[in-house]
Amino acid sequence: MSLEHPAATDPHARAAVVGERTRRARAWFDELRDSLVAAFEELEDEAPEHLYPGPPGRFELKPWVREAGGGGVMGFLRGRFFEKVGLHISEVHGRFTPEMAATMPGADRDPSFVATGVSLIAHLASPRVPAVHMNTRYLATSSGWFGGGADLTPLLEDQRSQDADDAVLFHEALRRACDAHHADWYGKYKAWCDEYFFLPHRNEPRGVGGIFYDRHDSGDWERDFAFTRDVGQALLEVYPKIARHRMSEPWTAEEREEQLVRRGRYVEFNLLYDRGTMFGLKTGGNIESILSSMPPVVRWP
C-alpha cells in the first residue's frame, strides 16, 4: 500500500503503512550498522603496527533519547587506523515547526513526521586513505521518501581527481547499485552529488563525489527501499577495499599537514551547507551525533 492508496486517507490505515515501512527500514539500517562495525573493526586489526601503533580500536555504542519523540544509538570508534568514526542510527517522530513544514512535501497537510536513518563518517589517521561519508534515511509525512548517498573525500591533491584509482573504484560500485534499479539514476544522482558537495565560497568540490539523492519516490516503495539497501551495501563492499589498498603506504609530515588543512574544508561544508546537520539541529536531534562529522584534528592555514 502506498501513502497515496485510498485506504491511506484513513489516519489509522496511513499510520499502519508508515509504521510497517519505518520498522523495515530501521531493521535494515541496524543490519547495515552492525556490518559496518564488523568491517571497520577488522580493518583496525589489520593495520600494520609500525604505521599505526597501539591497540586496535573498538566501537562504543551509546543509546540516546529525544525528548520530543524517538531516539537512537550513537556509535564512535577512536582507534589507530581510524582516527575518528561516527556511525549512528536514529528513529525520531514529532511535528515539524511551521518553518520546517513549509519545506517538506506533504507537511502542509499534516506537519507530523517520522524519520529513521543510518549515517557514517570516517576520518583516517593516514592522509593517504580518503575520508568517507554515507547516509541513508526514510522520512514520512503524508508523503514518504528515501534520501541519502555516499561520497569519498581524498585529502591529498594527487588523489583528488575523478580519474584517480580510488575515485574510479568508488564510482563503479555506486554505478552498479544504481543501474540495478534504473539506468538514469547514477547519472542523475552523481550530478546532484557534484552540485551538492561543493563549497561555493571556495569555488571547489569537497572531494571526488559519489551519489546524492533526496525525496526519492519513484512510486514503487519496494523498489526504492531495495535501491537504498544497495547503496549501503555498495559502500560496505567498496570502502574497505580502498582502505586496505592504502593502509600500508607510509606518509610524510607534509602530507599530514595537507590532510589537516583539507579537513578544514570538511568542517566548513558541514556547518554551512549540510542538510543533514541542519535537519538534525532544527528537529531537536542529538548534538553529539549530529556534530560527530567534525574531524578530530584540523588546521586552517
Phi and psi restraints in degrees (value plus and minus 20) as a CYANA .aco file:
   2 SER   PHI    -105.4   -65.4
   2 SER   PSI     147.3   187.3
   3 LEU   PHI     -89.0   -49.0
   3 LEU   PSI     -36.0     4.0
   4 GLU   PHI    -114.0   -74.0
   4 GLU   PSI     -20.5    19.5
   5 HIS   PHI     -80.3   -40.3
   5 HIS   PSI     120.3   160.3
   6 PRO   PHI     -70.1   -30.1
   6 PRO   PSI     -58.2   -18.2
   7 ALA   PHI     -84.5   -44.5
   7 ALA   PSI     -44.2    -4.2
   8 ALA   PHI     -95.3   -55.3
   8 ALA   PSI     -26.4    13.6
   9 THR   PHI     -91.1   -51.1
   9 THR   PSI     -41.5    -1.5
  10 ASP   PHI     -95.3   -55.3
  10 ASP   PSI     100.6   140.6
  11 PRO   PHI     -74.2   -34.2
  11 PRO   PSI     -56.0   -16.0
  12 HIS   PHI     -89.2   -49.2
  12 HIS   PSI     -60.7   -20.7
  13 ALA   PHI     -86.6   -46.6
  13 ALA   PSI     -61.8   -21.8
  14 ARG   PHI     -83.0   -43.0
  14 ARG   PSI     -62.9   -22.9
  15 ALA   PHI     -81.2   -41.2
  15 ALA   PSI     -57.0   -17.0
  16 ALA   PHI     -86.3   -46.3
  16 ALA   PSI     -61.0   -21.0
  17 VAL   PHI     -83.0   -43.0
  17 VAL   PSI     -70.6   -30.6
  18 VAL   PHI     -82.4   -42.4
  18 VAL   PSI     -61.6   -21.6
  19 GLY   PHI     -81.7   -41.7
  19 GLY   PSI     -64.3   -24.3
  20 GLU   PHI     -87.1   -47.1
  20 GLU   PSI     -61.7   -21.7
  21 ARG   PHI     -86.8   -46.8
  21 ARG   PSI     -59.4   -19.4
  22 THR   PHI     -84.4   -44.4
  22 THR   PSI     -61.2   -21.2
  23 ARG   PHI     -80.7   -40.7
  23 ARG   PSI     -65.1   -25.1
  24 ARG   PHI     -87.2   -47.2
  24 ARG   PSI     -62.4   -22.4
  25 ALA   PHI     -83.3   -43.3
  25 ALA   PSI     -65.3   -25.3
  26 ARG   PHI     -82.0   -42.0
  26 ARG   PSI     -58.7   -18.7
  27 ALA   PHI     -82.3   -42.3
  27 ALA   PSI     -59.6   -19.6
  28 TRP   PHI     -88.6   -48.6
  28 TRP   PSI     -62.5   -22.5
  29 PHE   PHI     -81.3   -41.3
  29 PHE   PSI     -58.4   -18.4
  30 ASP   PHI     -83.0   -43.0
  30 ASP   PSI     -63.5   -23.5
  31 GLU   PHI     -83.6   -43.6
  31 GLU   PSI     -63.9   -23.9
  32 LEU   PHI     -83.6   -43.6
  32 LEU   PSI     -63.1   -23.1
  33 ARG   PHI     -76.6   -36.6
  33 ARG   PSI     -66.4   -26.4
  34 ASP   PHI     -84.0   -44.0
  34 ASP   PSI     -57.4   -17.4
  35 SER   PHI     -88.1   -48.1
  35 SER   PSI     -58.2   -18.2
  36 LEU   PHI     -88.0   -48.0
  36 LEU   PSI     -59.0   -19.0
  37 VAL   PHI     -77.1   -37.1
  37 VAL   PSI     -68.7   -28.7
  38 ALA   PHI     -83.4   -43.4
  38 ALA   PSI     -62.9   -22.9
  39 ALA   PHI     -86.5   -46.5
  39 ALA   PSI     -62.0   -22.0
  40 PHE   PHI     -93.1   -53.1
  40 PHE   PSI     -56.7   -16.7
  41 GLU   PHI     -87.7   -47.7
  41 GLU   PSI     -51.6   -11.6
  42 GLU   PHI     -85.7   -45.7
  42 GLU   PSI     -60.0   -20.0
  43 LEU   PHI     -84.2   -44.2
  43 LEU   PSI     -59.1   -19.1
  44 GLU   PHI     -77.7   -37.7
  44 GLU   PSI     -61.5   -21.5
  45 ASP   PHI     -87.6   -47.6
  45 ASP   PSI     -55.6   -15.6
  46 GLU   PHI    -101.5   -61.5
  46 GLU   PSI     -40.9    -0.9
  47 ALA   PHI     -78.9   -38.9
  47 ALA   PSI     111.9   151.9
  48 PRO   PHI     -84.4   -44.4
  48 PRO   PSI     113.7   153.7
  49 GLU   PHI     -87.1   -47.1
  49 GLU   PSI     -47.2    -7.2
  50 HIS   PHI     -90.3   -50.3
  50 HIS   PSI     -41.7    -1.7
  51 LEU   PHI    -118.9   -78.9
  51 LEU   PSI     -49.5    -9.5
  52 TYR   PHI    -150.0  -110.0
  52 TYR   PSI      57.2    97.2
  53 PRO   PHI     -89.7   -49.7
  53 PRO   PSI     140.0   180.0
  54 GLY   PHI      81.9   121.9
  54 GLY   PSI     151.2   191.2
  55 PRO   PHI     -93.4   -53.4
  55 PRO   PSI     127.4   167.4
  56 PRO   PHI     -80.9   -40.9
  56 PRO   PSI     121.7   161.7
  57 GLY   PHI     -99.3   -59.3
  57 GLY   PSI     140.0   180.0
  58 ARG   PHI    -154.0  -114.0
  58 ARG   PSI     129.5   169.5
  59 PHE   PHI     -89.3   -49.3
  59 PHE   PSI     122.3   162.3
  60 GLU   PHI    -131.4   -91.4
  60 GLU   PSI     101.6   141.6
  61 LEU   PHI    -124.9   -84.9
  61 LEU   PSI     111.1   151.1
  62 LYS   PHI    -156.2  -116.2
  62 LYS   PSI      94.0   134.0
  63 PRO   PHI     -87.8   -47.8
  63 PRO   PSI     131.8   171.8
  64 TRP   PHI    -162.3  -122.3
  64 TRP   PSI     135.7   175.7
  65 VAL   PHI    -141.5  -101.5
  65 VAL   PSI     112.8   152.8
  66 ARG   PHI    -112.4   -72.4
  66 ARG   PSI     104.1   144.1
  67 GLU   PHI     -78.9   -38.9
  67 GLU   PSI     -55.5   -15.5
  68 ALA   PHI    -101.8   -61.8
  68 ALA   PSI     -26.2    13.8
  69 GLY   PHI     116.0   156.0
  69 GLY   PSI     103.9   143.9
  70 GLY   PHI      76.3   116.3
  70 GLY   PSI    -176.7  -136.7
  71 GLY   PHI     142.1   182.1
  71 GLY   PSI    -168.4  -128.4
  72 GLY   PHI     153.4   193.4
  72 GLY   PSI    -183.7  -143.7
  73 VAL   PHI    -153.4  -113.4
  73 VAL   PSI      99.7   139.7
  74 MET   PHI    -104.9   -64.9
  74 MET   PSI     123.1   163.1
  75 GLY   PHI    -149.9  -109.9
  75 GLY   PSI     108.5   148.5
  76 PHE   PHI    -149.4  -109.4
  76 PHE   PSI     117.7   157.7
  77 LEU   PHI    -146.7  -106.7
  77 LEU   PSI     101.2   141.2
  78 ARG   PHI    -142.9  -102.9
  78 ARG   PSI      79.4   119.4
  79 GLY   PHI    -143.3  -103.3
  79 GLY   PSI    -172.7  -132.7
  80 ARG   PHI    -120.1   -80.1
  80 ARG   PSI     -57.7   -17.7
  81 PHE   PHI    -104.9   -64.9
  81 PHE   PSI     -69.1   -29.1
  82 PHE   PHI    -111.0   -71.0
  82 PHE   PSI      91.1   131.1
  83 GLU   PHI     -86.9   -46.9
  83 GLU   PSI     -57.0   -17.0
  84 LYS   PHI    -181.1  -141.1
  84 LYS   PSI     110.1   150.1
  85 VAL   PHI    -149.3  -109.3
  85 VAL   PSI     114.3   154.3
  86 GLY   PHI    -133.1   -93.1
  86 GLY   PSI     107.2   147.2
  87 LEU   PHI    -158.7  -118.7
  87 LEU   PSI      86.1   126.1
  88 HIS   PHI    -147.6  -107.6
  88 HIS   PSI     124.9   164.9
  89 ILE   PHI    -136.1   -96.1
  89 ILE   PSI     117.9   157.9
  90 SER   PHI    -161.2  -121.2
  90 SER   PSI     132.9   172.9
  91 GLU   PHI    -167.6  -127.6
  91 GLU   PSI      89.2   129.2
  92 VAL   PHI    -147.3  -107.3
  92 VAL   PSI     135.9   175.9
  93 HIS   PHI    -168.7  -128.7
  93 HIS   PSI     142.1   182.1
  94 GLY   PHI     139.2   179.2
  94 GLY   PSI    -168.5  -128.5
  95 ARG   PHI    -149.6  -109.6
  95 ARG   PSI     114.5   154.5
  96 PHE   PHI     -88.7   -48.7
  96 PHE   PSI     127.6   167.6
  97 THR   PHI     -86.1   -46.1
  97 THR   PSI     138.9   178.9
  98 PRO   PHI     -73.8   -33.8
  98 PRO   PSI     -57.4   -17.4
  99 GLU   PHI     -82.6   -42.6
  99 GLU   PSI     -66.5   -26.5
 100 MET   PHI     -91.1   -51.1
 100 MET   PSI     -59.1   -19.1
 101 ALA   PHI     -79.4   -39.4
 101 ALA   PSI     -53.6   -13.6
 102 ALA   PHI     -86.6   -46.6
 102 ALA   PSI     -37.0     3.0
 103 THR   PHI    -124.5   -84.5
 103 THR   PSI     -22.6    17.4
 104 MET   PHI    -132.8   -92.8
 104 MET   PSI     106.8   146.8
 105 PRO   PHI     -76.4   -36.4
 105 PRO   PSI     114.1   154.1
 106 GLY   PHI      63.3   103.3
 106 GLY   PSI     -35.5     4.5
 107 ALA   PHI     -95.4   -55.4
 107 ALA   PSI     -34.3     5.7
 108 ASP   PHI     -89.0   -49.0
 108 ASP   PSI     -47.6    -7.6
 109 ARG   PHI    -105.1   -65.1
 109 ARG   PSI     -54.3   -14.3
 110 ASP   PHI    -175.3  -135.3
 110 ASP   PSI      94.1   134.1
 111 PRO   PHI     -96.4   -56.4
 111 PRO   PSI     -19.9    20.1
 112 SER   PHI     -93.4   -53.4
 112 SER   PSI     130.2   170.2
 113 PHE   PHI    -170.0  -130.0
 113 PHE   PSI     141.8   181.8
 114 VAL   PHI    -157.6  -117.6
 114 VAL   PSI     120.5   160.5
 115 ALA   PHI    -163.8  -123.8
 115 ALA   PSI     119.1   159.1
 116 THR   PHI    -161.0  -121.0
 116 THR   PSI     128.7   168.7
 117 GLY   PHI    -191.8  -151.8
 117 GLY   PSI     152.2   192.2
 118 VAL   PHI    -149.0  -109.0
 118 VAL   PSI     119.6   159.6
 119 SER   PHI    -155.3  -115.3
 119 SER   PSI     125.2   165.2
 120 LEU   PHI    -155.4  -115.4
 120 LEU   PSI     114.9   154.9
 121 ILE   PHI    -161.3  -121.3
 121 ILE   PSI     108.3   148.3
 122 ALA   PHI    -147.6  -107.6
 122 ALA   PSI     107.0   147.0
 123 HIS   PHI    -134.4   -94.4
 123 HIS   PSI     108.7   148.7
 124 LEU   PHI    -118.1   -78.1
 124 LEU   PSI     131.7   171.7
 125 ALA   PHI     -86.7   -46.7
 125 ALA   PSI     -58.4   -18.4
 126 SER   PHI    -102.4   -62.4
 126 SER   PSI     110.1   150.1
 127 PRO   PHI     -90.2   -50.2
 127 PRO   PSI     -30.0    10.0
 128 ARG   PHI    -108.3   -68.3
 128 ARG   PSI     -28.9    11.1
 129 VAL   PHI    -125.4   -85.4
 129 VAL   PSI     101.8   141.8
 130 PRO   PHI     -83.8   -43.8
 130 PRO   PSI     129.4   169.4
 131 ALA   PHI     -93.4   -53.4
 131 ALA   PSI     136.6   176.6
 132 VAL   PHI    -159.6  -119.6
 132 VAL   PSI     130.0   170.0
 133 HIS   PHI    -157.6  -117.6
 133 HIS   PSI     119.6   159.6
 134 MET   PHI    -166.9  -126.9
 134 MET   PSI     120.7   160.7
 135 ASN   PHI    -169.6  -129.6
 135 ASN   PSI     111.7   151.7
 136 THR   PHI    -154.8  -114.8
 136 THR   PSI     125.3   165.3
 137 ARG   PHI    -174.1  -134.1
 137 ARG   PSI     139.9   179.9
 138 TYR   PHI    -147.7  -107.7
 138 TYR   PSI     111.7   151.7
 139 LEU   PHI    -153.5  -113.5
 139 LEU   PSI     116.7   156.7
 140 ALA   PHI    -152.8  -112.8
 140 ALA   PSI     112.2   152.2
 141 THR   PHI    -134.9   -94.9
 141 THR   PSI    -144.9  -104.9
 142 SER   PHI    -102.6   -62.6
 142 SER   PSI     -26.2    13.8
 143 SER   PHI    -137.8   -97.8
 143 SER   PSI     151.9   191.9
 144 GLY   PHI    -165.5  -125.5
 144 GLY   PSI     126.7   166.7
 145 TRP   PHI    -180.3  -140.3
 145 TRP   PSI     146.7   186.7
 146 PHE   PHI    -129.8   -89.8
 146 PHE   PSI     137.6   177.6
 147 GLY   PHI    -170.8  -130.8
 147 GLY   PSI     148.6   188.6
 148 GLY   PHI     122.4   162.4
 148 GLY   PSI    -166.8  -126.8
 149 GLY   PHI     116.8   156.8
 149 GLY   PSI    -191.7  -151.7
 150 ALA   PHI    -171.6  -131.6
 150 ALA   PSI     125.2   165.2
 151 ASP   PHI    -166.8  -126.8
 151 ASP   PSI     134.4   174.4
 152 LEU   PHI    -135.5   -95.5
 152 LEU   PSI     116.4   156.4
 153 THR   PHI    -147.6  -107.6
 153 THR   PSI      69.0   109.0
 154 PRO   PHI     -86.4   -46.4
 154 PRO   PSI     126.5   166.5
 155 LEU   PHI    -123.4   -83.4
 155 LEU   PSI     -27.9    12.1
 156 LEU   PHI    -129.1   -89.1
 156 LEU   PSI     121.2   161.2
 157 GLU   PHI     -78.9   -38.9
 157 GLU   PSI     -58.4   -18.4
 158 ASP   PHI     -92.4   -52.4
 158 ASP   PSI     -27.7    12.3
 159 GLN   PHI    -124.9   -84.9
 159 GLN   PSI     -25.5    14.5
 160 ARG   PHI    -113.4   -73.4
 160 ARG   PSI      38.6    78.6
 161 SER   PHI    -157.9  -117.9
 161 SER   PSI     125.8   165.8
 162 GLN   PHI     -83.6   -43.6
 162 GLN   PSI     -40.3    -0.3
 163 ASP   PHI    -112.4   -72.4
 163 ASP   PSI     -26.0    14.0
 164 ALA   PHI     -84.5   -44.5
 164 ALA   PSI     130.7   170.7
 165 ASP   PHI     -75.5   -35.5
 165 ASP   PSI     -65.7   -25.7
 166 ASP   PHI     -84.2   -44.2
 166 ASP   PSI     -61.1   -21.1
 167 ALA   PHI     -84.3   -44.3
 167 ALA   PSI     -62.3   -22.3
 168 VAL   PHI     -82.4   -42.4
 168 VAL   PSI     -66.0   -26.0
 169 LEU   PHI     -82.3   -42.3
 169 LEU   PSI     -63.5   -23.5
 170 PHE   PHI     -83.0   -43.0
 170 PHE   PSI     -67.3   -27.3
 171 HIS   PHI     -88.4   -48.4
 171 HIS   PSI     -54.2   -14.2
 172 GLU   PHI     -82.6   -42.6
 172 GLU   PSI     -59.5   -19.5
 173 ALA   PHI     -84.8   -44.8
 173 ALA   PSI     -62.7   -22.7
 174 LEU   PHI     -91.5   -51.5
 174 LEU   PSI     -53.1   -13.1
 175 ARG   PHI     -81.4   -41.4
 175 ARG   PSI     -64.2   -24.2
 176 ARG   PHI     -81.7   -41.7
 176 ARG   PSI     -60.8   -20.8
 177 ALA   PHI     -81.9   -41.9
 177 ALA   PSI     -60.4   -20.4
 178 CYS   PHI     -92.8   -52.8
 178 CYS   PSI     -66.7   -26.7
 179 ASP   PHI     -83.8   -43.8
 179 ASP   PSI     -42.6    -2.6
 180 ALA   PHI     -85.8   -45.8
 180 ALA   PSI     -34.6     5.4
 181 HIS   PHI    -142.4  -102.4
 181 HIS   PSI     -51.9   -11.9
 182 HIS   PHI    -185.4  -145.4
 182 HIS   PSI     112.9   152.9
 183 ALA   PHI     -86.0   -46.0
 183 ALA   PSI     -41.8    -1.8
 184 ASP   PHI    -112.7   -72.7
 184 ASP   PSI     -33.5     6.5
 185 TRP   PHI     -89.7   -49.7
 185 TRP   PSI     -57.5   -17.5
 186 TYR   PHI     -83.0   -43.0
 186 TYR   PSI     -69.5   -29.5
 187 GLY   PHI     -80.6   -40.6
 187 GLY   PSI     -61.3   -21.3
 188 LYS   PHI     -85.3   -45.3
 188 LYS   PSI     -67.2   -27.2
 189 TYR   PHI    -102.5   -62.5
 189 TYR   PSI     -43.2    -3.2
 190 LYS   PHI     -86.8   -46.8
 190 LYS   PSI     -65.3   -25.3
 191 ALA   PHI     -82.3   -42.3
 191 ALA   PSI     -59.2   -19.2
 192 TRP   PHI     -85.6   -45.6
 192 TRP   PSI     -58.4   -18.4
 193 CYS   PHI     -84.2   -44.2
 193 CYS   PSI     -65.4   -25.4
 194 ASP   PHI     -80.0   -40.0
 194 ASP   PSI     -57.6   -17.6
 195 GLU   PHI     -93.6   -53.6
 195 GLU   PSI     -60.3   -20.3
 196 TYR   PHI     -91.6   -51.6
 196 TYR   PSI     -69.5   -29.5
 197 PHE   PHI    -107.0   -67.0
 197 PHE   PSI      40.7    80.7
 198 PHE   PHI    -151.5  -111.5
 198 PHE   PSI     116.1   156.1
 199 LEU   PHI    -120.1   -80.1
 199 LEU   PSI      78.1   118.1
 200 PRO   PHI     -82.9   -42.9
 200 PRO   PSI     -50.8   -10.8
 201 HIS   PHI     -91.5   -51.5
 201 HIS   PSI     -36.3     3.7
 202 ARG   PHI    -132.6   -92.6
 202 ARG   PSI     -27.5    12.5
 203 ASN   PHI      36.3    76.3
 203 ASN   PSI      28.2    68.2
 204 GLU   PHI    -172.1  -132.1
 204 GLU   PSI     132.8   172.8
 205 PRO   PHI     -95.7   -55.7
 205 PRO   PSI     136.9   176.9
 206 ARG   PHI     -90.9   -50.9
 206 ARG   PSI     -57.5   -17.5
 207 GLY   PHI    -174.7  -134.7
 207 GLY   PSI    -160.2  -120.2
 208 VAL   PHI    -126.8   -86.8
 208 VAL   PSI      -7.8    32.2
 209 GLY   PHI      58.6    98.6
 209 GLY   PSI    -179.2  -139.2
 210 GLY   PHI     146.2   186.2
 210 GLY   PSI    -143.2  -103.2
 211 ILE   PHI    -154.2  -114.2
 211 ILE   PSI     133.0   173.0
 212 PHE   PHI    -162.1  -122.1
 212 PHE   PSI     112.3   152.3
 213 TYR   PHI    -163.0  -123.0
 213 TYR   PSI     130.7   170.7
 214 ASP   PHI    -169.2  -129.2
 214 ASP   PSI     133.3   173.3
 215 ARG   PHI      30.8    70.8
 215 ARG   PSI      22.4    62.4
 216 HIS   PHI    -102.6   -62.6
 216 HIS   PSI      91.9   131.9
 217 ASP   PHI    -166.9  -126.9
 217 ASP   PSI      75.5   115.5
 218 SER   PHI     -99.0   -59.0
 218 SER   PSI     -27.3    12.7
 219 GLY   PHI      77.0   117.0
 219 GLY   PSI     -27.9    12.1
 220 ASP   PHI    -144.2  -104.2
 220 ASP   PSI      77.4   117.4
 221 TRP   PHI     -81.1   -41.1
 221 TRP   PSI     -61.0   -21.0
 222 GLU   PHI     -82.2   -42.2
 222 GLU   PSI     -61.1   -21.1
 223 ARG   PHI     -84.2   -44.2
 223 ARG   PSI     -63.8   -23.8
 224 ASP   PHI     -87.5   -47.5
 224 ASP   PSI     -55.7   -15.7
 225 PHE   PHI     -87.7   -47.7
 225 PHE   PSI     -61.5   -21.5
 226 ALA   PHI     -83.5   -43.5
 226 ALA   PSI     -59.6   -19.6
 227 PHE   PHI     -81.3   -41.3
 227 PHE   PSI     -65.9   -25.9
 228 THR   PHI     -83.8   -43.8
 228 THR   PSI     -58.4   -18.4
 229 ARG   PHI     -82.7   -42.7
 229 ARG   PSI     -61.5   -21.5
 230 ASP   PHI     -87.1   -47.1
 230 ASP   PSI     -51.8   -11.8
 231 VAL   PHI     -83.3   -43.3
 231 VAL   PSI     -66.8   -26.8
 232 GLY   PHI     -82.9   -42.9
 232 GLY   PSI     -60.7   -20.7
 233 GLN   PHI     -86.2   -46.2
 233 GLN   PSI     -56.6   -16.6
 234 ALA   PHI     -82.3   -42.3
 234 ALA   PSI     -63.9   -23.9
 235 LEU   PHI     -83.4   -43.4
 235 LEU   PSI     -63.5   -23.5
 236 LEU   PHI     -80.0   -40.0
 236 LEU   PSI     -53.4   -13.4
 237 GLU   PHI    -104.5   -64.5
 237 GLU   PSI     -61.5   -21.5
 238 VAL   PHI    -105.2   -65.2
 238 VAL   PSI     -57.0   -17.0
 239 TYR   PHI     -86.9   -46.9
 239 TYR   PSI     -62.6   -22.6
 240 PRO   PHI     -78.3   -38.3
 240 PRO   PSI     -52.5   -12.5
 241 LYS   PHI     -83.0   -43.0
 241 LYS   PSI     -64.9   -24.9
 242 ILE   PHI     -84.1   -44.1
 242 ILE   PSI     -64.1   -24.1
 243 ALA   PHI     -83.8   -43.8
 243 ALA   PSI     -63.1   -23.1
 244 ARG   PHI     -85.1   -45.1
 244 ARG   PSI     -58.1   -18.1
 245 HIS   PHI     -81.9   -41.9
 245 HIS   PSI     -53.5   -13.5
 246 ARG   PHI    -119.7   -79.7
 246 ARG   PSI     -35.7     4.3
 247 MET   PHI     -85.7   -45.7
 247 MET   PSI     -43.3    -3.3
 248 SER   PHI    -114.7   -74.7
 248 SER   PSI     -17.0    23.0
 249 GLU   PHI    -100.3   -60.3
 249 GLU   PSI     104.1   144.1
 250 PRO   PHI     -90.8   -50.8
 250 PRO   PSI     140.4   180.4
 251 TRP   PHI    -155.2  -115.2
 251 TRP   PSI     145.0   185.0
 252 THR   PHI    -125.0   -85.0
 252 THR   PSI     147.1   187.1
 253 ALA   PHI     -82.9   -42.9
 253 ALA   PSI     -54.6   -14.6
 254 GLU   PHI     -86.2   -46.2
 254 GLU   PSI     -56.9   -16.9
 255 GLU   PHI     -89.7   -49.7
 255 GLU   PSI     -58.1   -18.1
 256 ARG   PHI     -82.0   -42.0
 256 ARG   PSI     -60.9   -20.9
 257 GLU   PHI     -84.1   -44.1
 257 GLU   PSI     -61.6   -21.6
 258 GLU   PHI     -82.0   -42.0
 258 GLU   PSI     -59.8   -19.8
 259 GLN   PHI     -80.2   -40.2
 259 GLN   PSI     -66.1   -26.1
 260 LEU   PHI     -87.3   -47.3
 260 LEU   PSI     -56.5   -16.5
 261 VAL   PHI     -88.1   -48.1
 261 VAL   PSI     -62.4   -22.4
 262 ARG   PHI     -84.2   -44.2
 262 ARG   PSI     -52.5   -12.5
 263 ARG   PHI     -80.7   -40.7
 263 ARG   PSI     -48.7    -8.7
 264 GLY   PHI     -79.2   -39.2
 264 GLY   PSI     -56.1   -16.1
 265 ARG   PHI     -83.8   -43.8
 265 ARG   PSI     -56.1   -16.1
 266 TYR   PHI     -81.6   -41.6
 266 TYR   PSI     -65.5   -25.5
 267 VAL   PHI     -81.9   -41.9
 267 VAL   PSI     -65.8   -25.8
 268 GLU   PHI     -79.1   -39.1
 268 GLU   PSI     -64.7   -24.7
 269 PHE   PHI     -83.7   -43.7
 269 PHE   PSI     -69.0   -29.0
 270 ASN   PHI     -85.1   -45.1
 270 ASN   PSI     -52.4   -12.4
 271 LEU   PHI    -105.5   -65.5
 271 LEU   PSI     -45.0    -5.0
 272 LEU   PHI    -118.2   -78.2
 272 LEU   PSI     -53.3   -13.3
 273 TYR   PHI    -149.6  -109.6
 273 TYR   PSI     -37.2     2.8
 274 ASP   PHI     -89.0   -49.0
 274 ASP   PSI     104.2   144.2
 275 ARG   PHI     -87.3   -47.3
 275 ARG   PSI     -59.3   -19.3
 276 GLY   PHI     -83.2   -43.2
 276 GLY   PSI     -60.2   -20.2
 277 THR   PHI     -82.1   -42.1
 277 THR   PSI     -66.6   -26.6
 278 MET   PHI     -84.2   -44.2
 278 MET   PSI     -63.1   -23.1
 279 PHE   PHI     -81.5   -41.5
 279 PHE   PSI     -65.8   -25.8
 280 GLY   PHI     -81.8   -41.8
 280 GLY   PSI     -63.0   -23.0
 281 LEU   PHI     -88.1   -48.1
 281 LEU   PSI     -58.6   -18.6
 282 LYS   PHI     -98.3   -58.3
 282 LYS   PSI     -37.7     2.3
 283 THR   PHI    -127.5   -87.5
 283 THR   PSI      -4.2    35.8
 284 GLY   PHI      52.6    92.6
 284 GLY   PSI      14.8    54.8
 285 GLY   PHI     -93.9   -53.9
 285 GLY   PSI    -199.3  -159.3
 286 ASN   PHI     -99.0   -59.0
 286 ASN   PSI      97.7   137.7
 287 ILE   PHI     -81.5   -41.5
 287 ILE   PSI     -60.7   -20.7
 288 GLU   PHI     -81.5   -41.5
 288 GLU   PSI     -61.6   -21.6
 289 SER   PHI     -96.4   -56.4
 289 SER   PSI     -57.6   -17.6
 290 ILE   PHI     -80.9   -40.9
 290 ILE   PSI     -62.0   -22.0
 291 LEU   PHI    -114.4   -74.4
 291 LEU   PSI     -10.4    29.6
 292 SER   PHI     -90.2   -50.2
 292 SER   PSI     -31.3     8.7
 293 SER   PHI     -90.6   -50.6
 293 SER   PSI     -33.1     6.9
 294 MET   PHI     -88.3   -48.3
 294 MET   PSI     112.9   152.9
 295 PRO   PHI     -84.1   -44.1
 295 PRO   PSI     132.2   172.2
 296 PRO   PHI     -93.5   -53.5
 296 PRO   PSI     -50.3   -10.3
 297 VAL   PHI    -156.5  -116.5
 297 VAL   PSI     115.2   155.2
 298 VAL   PHI    -171.9  -131.9
 298 VAL   PSI     134.5   174.5
 299 ARG   PHI    -157.0  -117.0
 299 ARG   PSI     125.1   165.1
 300 TRP   PHI    -135.6   -95.6
 300 TRP   PSI     108.0   148.0
